[in-house]
Amino acid sequence: MGDVAVGARSGHDGEEHRGRPAESAVPAADSAVTPGSDSGAAEGDRVTSEDTTAEGQGPGGTARTPKKPRSFWKELPILIGIALVLALLIKTFLVQAFSIPSDSMQNTLQQGDRVLVDKLTPWFGSEPERGEVVVFHDPDNWLAGEPTTDPNALQAFLSWIGLMPSAEEKDLIKRVIGVGGDTIQCKGTGPLTVNGKALNEQDYVYAGNTPCSQDDQGGVFKVKVPEGYIWVMGDHRQNSRDSRYNQADKHHGMVPVKDVVGRAVVVAWPINRWATLPVPDTFDQSGLNAQPAVGGLPVAPQGLALAGMVPVVWWRRRKQ
């Protein structure tokens, strides 16, 4: 999910000017001097300020009262406000916490886990890829009939600023199986194929489940994913209402890429389940990319930033 430094200028001790006329006072140290002048205001320096009040003295030679530092309790609301703004910005543009409400992603994710979702890379044009675990908005009433929680005011506020998992109950989390242009098929109990290549899913499919389900509700299928959409499935195949069982909706079970919130990258809570969520090796097999990649970034955002610095550095060197 810069500070302004106030520098104190040194000047002449106000004590040695007591009793002298104000016009004979030595110029204060905060007067500007031309480059190369001695900071001690030696004879011959050209003073560019008309301020002749010695440091430490007020108008007329009176002693200046030191500014009293602001108390901690007065600064605390400001600090809290800054922290809340930063938390809100992080939650909106960088990373957000989500709570796992069901068992549809077992054993990769357990009910009650908290995951951190990367929301930054989509801002750079990156789109979901096969094998990623993503959070997305309900495409077309997939959660109809599911129980929802009613968070109290404090939980809703902390969720809004990103300090607690999202209280939004219209989001789902699944694994991306296919992207735009892919043909996905399930026959019998499996294996699941993408563009004619069988996936070895034993590393993430729930133990005891088959990759495909033999039923008349959508478990046996062959679909082609249109551009701008993804096909998602839960890791607990026999306990997940995913793209297979929503083919009667307006998107035919597909999830619009625009509805994807981001990629889940880390299981952050509980501590004993901390883990990253990498893409399984089966999605890296040769020949799986039957279609050329559309959209997204060919390189990571960090690589683009580095490449963008090259012409800037070259231009600066030309000017020197």
Disulfide bonds with the S-S distance in Angstrom:
Cys186-Cys212 1.90
